[in-house]
Amino acid sequence: EDGTSEFWVRIPELTATTRILMFWGNAQPPPRAGSVWTEDYSGVWQMNDVGKLILDSGRKGVHGFATSDANGDIGVAGKARTFADPAYAYLGGYDYSPLSGLPMTMEVWFKLPAAPGSERAVMSFHATDITNYHYTRGATFFVDAGGKMHFGESIQQNKWDIDLAASAVGELNAWHHAFASQDASGKVVFCVDGVKQGEGTFTGEWYAP
């Protein structure tokens, strides 16, 4: 029948020449070789809550909260939230220690109604030094004044130790997917909508799901 579907698949590697085939009618499909997700993922915030509480669907239960009652919206799959500046959310509250460690992967779906006019964070994880009240290390998806997505990491306040920028501004009022990973050696890869935008090396450790 006509229609579209969205689903997750687990494959060893995705390249420009990878072919993914589907077939129907097999009453005895081959056994599943493991799950798409591992139970060790650190956090999943689906943004389908109401009010200020933002639940973590992961097993660690690192719940967050919004600074205001963000409006509901239609997401890529299910509900989403709209944050009107200066509203934002603390994912994981103030304690990000359960989300630490390498290698790590961090990803987010986002939609911009317009270029913000100044730098704005889309998703950010930091370890906070309560004594000195400043960010000691962290990782952030952010958009610049023109609306171009970046991924930055830092171990000090107000200075990016690594800043990877998308090659172009994405379509406004459309959903986009940003992804970043860091392996144990410090190699960082940044992608938007499945296309690699840049890579670099960061020897610090950041907090992320």
C-alpha positions as YAML, in Angstrom:
chain: A
units: angstrom
residues:
- id: 1
  name: GLU
  ca: [0.00, 0.00, 0.00]
- id: 2
  name: ASP
  ca: [1.01, 3.59, -0.46]
- id: 3
  name: GLY
  ca: [2.45, 5.36, 2.57]
- id: 4
  name: THR
  ca: [5.61, 6.18, 4.49]
- id: 5
  name: SER
  ca: [7.23, 4.71, 7.57]
- id: 6
  name: GLU
  ca: [10.05, 5.74, 9.90]
- id: 7
  name: PHE
  ca: [12.00, 3.14, 11.89]
- id: 8
  name: TRP
  ca: [15.42, 2.40, 13.34]
- id: 9
  name: VAL
  ca: [17.75, -0.23, 11.91]
- id: 10
  name: ARG
  ca: [21.07, -1.52, 13.21]
- id: 11
  name: ILE
  ca: [23.86, -1.82, 10.63]
- id: 12
  name: PRO
  ca: [27.64, -2.15, 11.04]
- id: 13
  name: GLU
  ca: [28.45, 0.93, 8.94]
- id: 14
  name: LEU
  ca: [26.64, 3.54, 6.84]
- id: 15
  name: THR
  ca: [28.47, 4.87, 3.79]
- id: 16
  name: ALA
  ca: [27.52, 6.63, 0.56]
- id: 17
  name: THR
  ca: [27.24, 3.24, -1.18]
- id: 18
  name: THR
  ca: [25.33, 1.35, 1.53]
- id: 19
  name: ARG
  ca: [22.15, -0.32, 0.26]
- id: 20
  name: ILE
  ca: [19.28, -1.09, 2.64]
- id: 21
  name: LEU
  ca: [16.73, -3.57, 1.29]
- id: 22
  name: MET
  ca: [13.30, -4.50, 2.64]
- id: 23
  name: PHE
  ca: [11.17, -7.54, 1.94]
- id: 24
  name: TRP
  ca: [7.76, -8.82, 3.00]
- id: 25
  name: GLY
  ca: [6.04, -12.16, 3.25]
- id: 26
  name: ASN
  ca: [8.71, -14.17, 5.08]
- id: 27
  name: ALA
  ca: [6.92, -16.19, 7.73]
- id: 28
  name: GLN
  ca: [10.24, -17.17, 9.33]
- id: 29
  name: PRO
  ca: [12.53, -14.12, 9.33]
- id: 30
  name: PRO
  ca: [16.15, -14.55, 10.38]
- id: 31
  name: PRO
  ca: [16.91, -14.04, 14.11]
- id: 32
  name: ARG
  ca: [17.59, -10.51, 15.25]
- id: 33
  name: ALA
  ca: [21.31, -9.90, 15.77]
- id: 34
  name: GLY
  ca: [21.09, -7.72, 18.86]
- id: 35
  name: SER
  ca: [19.05, -4.62, 19.59]
- id: 36
  name: VAL
  ca: [19.33, -1.18, 18.05]
- id: 37
  name: TRP
  ca: [19.69, 0.37, 21.50]
- id: 38
  name: THR
  ca: [21.93, -0.74, 24.33]
- id: 39
  name: GLU
  ca: [20.62, -0.50, 27.87]
- id: 40
  name: ASP
  ca: [23.72, 1.50, 28.69]
- id: 41
  name: TYR
  ca: [22.59, 4.66, 26.88]
- id: 42
  name: SER
  ca: [22.72, 7.53, 29.31]
- id: 43
  name: GLY
  ca: [19.57, 9.53, 28.68]
- id: 44
  name: VAL
  ca: [16.61, 10.08, 26.35]
- id: 45
  name: TRP
  ca: [14.47, 13.20, 26.67]
- id: 46
  name: GLN
  ca: [11.52, 12.97, 24.29]
- id: 47
  name: MET
  ca: [10.11, 16.42, 25.08]
- id: 48
  name: ASN
  ca: [6.54, 15.13, 25.05]
- id: 49
  name: ASP
  ca: [5.80, 16.18, 28.64]
- id: 50
  name: VAL
  ca: [3.67, 19.04, 29.87]
- id: 51
  name: GLY
  ca: [4.58, 21.56, 32.54]
- id: 52
  name: LYS
  ca: [8.11, 22.09, 33.78]
- id: 53
  name: LEU
  ca: [9.13, 18.46, 34.35]
- id: 54
  name: ILE
  ca: [11.06, 16.79, 31.51]
- id: 55
  name: LEU
  ca: [11.25, 13.05, 32.00]
- id: 56
  name: ASP
  ca: [14.25, 10.93, 31.07]
- id: 57
  name: SER
  ca: [13.10, 7.74, 29.34]
- id: 58
  name: GLY
  ca: [16.45, 6.09, 30.03]
- id: 59
  name: ARG
  ca: [17.06, 3.66, 32.85]
- id: 60
  name: LYS
  ca: [19.18, 6.18, 34.82]
- id: 61
  name: GLY
  ca: [16.22, 8.49, 35.32]
- id: 62
  name: VAL
  ca: [18.19, 11.72, 34.91]
- id: 63
  name: HIS
  ca: [15.12, 13.94, 34.69]
- id: 64
  name: GLY
  ca: [15.23, 17.59, 33.77]
- id: 65
  name: PHE
  ca: [13.08, 20.66, 34.05]
- id: 66
  name: ALA
  ca: [12.13, 23.66, 31.96]
- id: 67
  name: THR
  ca: [12.52, 27.23, 33.17]
- id: 68
  name: SER
  ca: [8.97, 27.91, 31.99]
- id: 69
  name: ASP
  ca: [5.99, 25.92, 30.75]
- id: 70
  name: ALA
  ca: [7.12, 25.49, 27.16]
- id: 71
  name: ASN
  ca: [4.37, 25.18, 24.57]
- id: 72
  name: GLY
  ca: [3.60, 21.83, 23.02]
- id: 73
  name: ASP
  ca: [4.30, 21.27, 19.34]
- id: 74
  name: ILE
  ca: [4.22, 18.52, 16.73]
- id: 75
  name: GLY
  ca: [7.55, 16.74, 16.53]
- id: 76
  name: VAL
  ca: [9.16, 14.39, 14.05]
- id: 77
  name: ALA
  ca: [7.57, 11.41, 15.78]
- id: 78
  name: GLY
  ca: [5.01, 12.40, 18.38]
- id: 79
  name: LYS
  ca: [4.94, 15.52, 20.50]
- id: 80
  name: ALA
  ca: [7.64, 18.16, 20.93]
- id: 81
  name: ARG
  ca: [8.19, 21.39, 22.81]
- id: 82
  name: THR
  ca: [8.62, 24.96, 21.66]
- id: 83
  name: PHE
  ca: [10.97, 27.14, 23.70]
- id: 84
  name: ALA
  ca: [10.50, 30.84, 23.15]
- id: 85
  name: ASP
  ca: [13.62, 32.81, 24.08]
- id: 86
  name: PRO
  ca: [14.63, 33.11, 26.90]
- id: 87
  name: ALA
  ca: [12.92, 29.87, 28.02]
- id: 88
  name: TYR
  ca: [15.07, 26.75, 28.06]
- id: 89
  name: ALA
  ca: [15.39, 23.38, 29.76]
- id: 90
  name: TYR
  ca: [17.91, 21.75, 32.06]
- id: 91
  name: LEU
  ca: [18.21, 18.18, 30.86]
- id: 92
  name: GLY
  ca: [19.38, 16.13, 33.80]
- id: 93
  name: GLY
  ca: [18.77, 18.96, 36.24]
- id: 94
  name: TYR
  ca: [22.04, 20.31, 37.62]
- id: 95
  name: ASP
  ca: [23.81, 16.99, 38.11]
- id: 96
  name: TYR
  ca: [25.30, 15.59, 34.89]
- id: 97
  name: SER
  ca: [27.65, 13.12, 36.56]
- id: 98
  name: PRO
  ca: [25.52, 10.07, 35.51]
- id: 99
  name: LEU
  ca: [26.03, 11.14, 31.88]
- id: 100
  name: SER
  ca: [29.83, 11.23, 31.89]
- id: 101
  name: GLY
  ca: [32.36, 9.00, 30.19]
- id: 102
  name: LEU
  ca: [33.80, 8.23, 26.77]
- id: 103
  name: PRO
  ca: [33.10, 7.17, 24.08]
- id: 104
  name: MET
  ca: [29.85, 9.15, 23.89]
- id: 105
  name: THR
  ca: [27.22, 10.18, 21.36]
- id: 106
  name: MET
  ca: [24.94, 13.21, 21.51]
- id: 107
  name: GLU
  ca: [22.06, 13.99, 19.14]
- id: 108
  name: VAL
  ca: [19.03, 16.22, 18.90]
- id: 109
  name: TRP
  ca: [16.12, 17.03, 16.57]
- id: 110
  name: PHE
  ca: [15.52, 20.76, 16.19]
- id: 111
  name: LYS
  ca: [13.47, 23.26, 14.19]
- id: 112
  name: LEU
  ca: [14.17, 26.98, 13.87]
- id: 113
  name: PRO
  ca: [11.41, 29.43, 12.89]
- id: 114
  name: ALA
  ca: [14.00, 32.09, 11.99]
- id: 115
  name: ALA
  ca: [17.67, 32.96, 12.35]
- id: 116
  name: PRO
  ca: [18.11, 33.99, 16.00]
- id: 117
  name: GLY
  ca: [20.22, 37.11, 15.40]
- id: 118
  name: SER
  ca: [22.71, 36.03, 18.06]
- id: 119
  name: GLU
  ca: [24.28, 32.77, 19.22]
- id: 120
  name: ARG
  ca: [21.78, 30.44, 20.87]
- id: 121
  name: ALA
  ca: [22.25, 26.99, 22.38]
- id: 122
  name: VAL
  ca: [20.03, 24.18, 21.07]
- id: 123
  name: MET
  ca: [21.27, 21.41, 23.36]
- id: 124
  name: SER
  ca: [24.04, 21.74, 25.90]
- id: 125
  name: PHE
  ca: [25.62, 19.54, 28.55]
- id: 126
  name: HIS
  ca: [28.00, 20.94, 31.13]
- id: 127
  name: ALA
  ca: [29.60, 20.00, 34.38]
- id: 128
  name: THR
  ca: [28.99, 22.90, 36.72]
- id: 129
  name: ASP
  ca: [31.48, 24.04, 39.33]
- id: 130
  name: ILE
  ca: [29.09, 24.99, 42.14]
- id: 131
  name: THR
  ca: [31.85, 26.72, 44.09]
- id: 132
  name: ASN
  ca: [32.88, 29.14, 41.35]
- id: 133
  name: TYR
  ca: [29.57, 29.23, 39.47]
- id: 134
  name: HIS
  ca: [31.02, 28.71, 36.03]
- id: 135
  name: TYR
  ca: [31.09, 25.95, 33.45]
- id: 136
  name: THR
  ca: [34.23, 23.87, 33.74]
- id: 137
  name: ARG
  ca: [33.70, 21.62, 30.71]
- id: 138
  name: GLY
  ca: [30.90, 20.78, 28.34]
- id: 139
  name: ALA
  ca: [29.50, 20.17, 24.88]
- id: 140
  name: THR
  ca: [26.92, 22.21, 23.01]
- id: 141
  name: PHE
  ca: [24.88, 22.18, 19.82]
- id: 142
  name: PHE
  ca: [24.29, 25.85, 19.03]
- id: 143
  name: VAL
  ca: [23.20, 28.07, 16.15]
- id: 144
  name: ASP
  ca: [25.02, 31.25, 15.23]
- id: 145
  name: ALA
  ca: [23.36, 34.59, 14.46]
- id: 146
  name: GLY
  ca: [22.59, 33.52, 10.90]
- id: 147
  name: GLY
  ca: [21.08, 30.19, 11.90]
- id: 148
  name: LYS
  ca: [23.97, 27.88, 11.03]
- id: 149
  name: MET
  ca: [24.31, 24.88, 13.34]
- id: 150
  name: HIS
  ca: [27.58, 24.32, 15.26]
- id: 151
  name: PHE
  ca: [28.94, 21.77, 17.68]
- id: 152
  name: GLY
  ca: [31.36, 23.11, 20.26]
- id: 153
  name: GLU
  ca: [33.27, 21.73, 23.20]
- id: 154
  name: SER
  ca: [35.11, 23.56, 25.94]
- id: 155
  name: ILE
  ca: [36.88, 23.10, 29.23]
- id: 156
  name: GLN
  ca: [36.69, 26.76, 30.15]
- id: 157
  name: GLN
  ca: [34.05, 29.45, 30.16]
- id: 158
  name: ASN
  ca: [33.33, 31.65, 27.11]
- id: 159
  name: LYS
  ca: [35.87, 29.96, 24.85]
- id: 160
  name: TRP
  ca: [35.44, 27.04, 22.47]
- id: 161
  name: ASP
  ca: [38.30, 24.57, 22.43]
- id: 162
  name: ILE
  ca: [36.71, 23.01, 19.35]
- id: 163
  name: ASP
  ca: [34.01, 24.57, 17.13]
- id: 164
  name: LEU
  ca: [32.68, 22.57, 14.17]
- id: 165
  name: ALA
  ca: [30.25, 24.45, 11.90]
- id: 166
  name: ALA
  ca: [27.71, 23.21, 9.37]
- id: 167
  name: SER
  ca: [28.46, 24.09, 5.77]
- id: 168
  name: ALA
  ca: [25.14, 25.91, 5.27]
- id: 169
  name: VAL
  ca: [22.04, 27.15, 7.05]
- id: 170
  name: GLY
  ca: [19.30, 24.51, 7.11]
- id: 171
  name: GLU
  ca: [15.78, 25.14, 5.86]
- id: 172
  name: LEU
  ca: [13.81, 27.20, 8.36]
- id: 173
  name: ASN
  ca: [10.59, 25.85, 9.89]
- id: 174
  name: ALA
  ca: [11.72, 22.31, 9.07]
- id: 175
  name: TRP
  ca: [13.00, 19.56, 11.34]
- id: 176
  name: HIS
  ca: [16.72, 18.77, 11.25]
- id: 177
  name: HIS
  ca: [18.86, 16.19, 13.04]
- id: 178
  name: ALA
  ca: [22.24, 17.02, 14.59]
- id: 179
  name: PHE
  ca: [24.67, 14.34, 15.74]
- id: 180
  name: ALA
  ca: [28.09, 14.39, 17.39]
- id: 181
  name: SER
  ca: [30.28, 11.61, 18.73]
- id: 182
  name: GLN
  ca: [33.59, 11.46, 20.52]
- id: 183
  name: ASP
  ca: [35.62, 8.28, 20.80]
- id: 184
  name: ALA
  ca: [38.03, 7.31, 23.54]
- id: 185
  name: SER
  ca: [40.96, 8.84, 21.64]
- id: 186
  name: GLY
  ca: [39.27, 12.26, 21.45]
- id: 187
  name: LYS
  ca: [38.20, 12.19, 17.79]
- id: 188
  name: VAL
  ca: [35.00, 14.18, 17.33]
- id: 189
  name: VAL
  ca: [32.62, 13.84, 14.35]
- id: 190
  name: PHE
  ca: [29.76, 16.28, 13.72]
- id: 191
  name: CYS
  ca: [26.87, 15.61, 11.29]
- id: 192
  name: VAL
  ca: [23.66, 17.39, 10.32]
- id: 193
  name: ASP
  ca: [20.88, 15.52, 8.55]
- id: 194
  name: GLY
  ca: [23.17, 12.54, 8.03]
- id: 195
  name: VAL
  ca: [25.94, 14.53, 6.32]
- id: 196
  name: LYS
  ca: [29.31, 14.96, 8.01]
- id: 197
  name: GLN
  ca: [30.02, 18.65, 8.59]
- id: 198
  name: GLY
  ca: [33.39, 18.39, 10.27]
- id: 199
  name: GLU
  ca: [35.68, 16.51, 12.59]
- id: 200
  name: GLY
  ca: [38.39, 17.38, 15.04]
- id: 201
  name: THR
  ca: [40.10, 16.35, 18.25]
- id: 202
  name: PHE
  ca: [39.16, 17.28, 21.78]
- id: 203
  name: THR
  ca: [41.08, 15.77, 24.66]
- id: 204
  name: GLY
  ca: [38.67, 16.87, 27.36]
- id: 205
  name: GLU
  ca: [35.69, 14.87, 28.56]
- id: 206
  name: TRP
  ca: [32.18, 16.14, 28.04]
- id: 207
  name: TYR
  ca: [28.86, 15.23, 29.55]
- id: 208
  name: ALA
  ca: [26.21, 13.96, 27.11]
- id: 209
  name: PRO
  ca: [23.59, 11.31, 26.52]
...
